[in-house]
């Protein structure tokens, strides 16, 4: 069964908007940890291991690359019975490459891709319908077995 990937379709959602600057990654990760605990998703679940670093990298990318044009970054944590969906939105027009030579190297999109794909998940970048911003969303399956 393919996991639902649209955060709007998932029963658990938490949205956090933070200033695009120092401390954003820490606040987003801590908030995600609390939300997952509230939803009954154990911190030791195999999907949580990659989900938190994916969220952290996405927020860090916004801080590094979008702060000049996007004073705020929105982190979305969503979960359902079969997946976790960490996502980040900012109002900067640049859409990171998820394939090719620009998606390689330490940190950023390469780390997000590596962690997500290793967990059997996906990553997508979607532009805003109303302007230059974008959302980058990962989907990680919540498996109960191998």
Secondary structure, DSSP 8 states (H G I E B T S, - for coil): ------GGGSSEEEEEEEESSTTHHHHHHHHHHHHHHHTT--TTSHHHHHHHHHHHHHHHHHHHHHTTT-SEEEEEEEE-SSEEEEEEEES------SSSGGG-SSSHHHHHHHHHHHTT-EEEEEE-TTSS-EEEEEEEE--S--
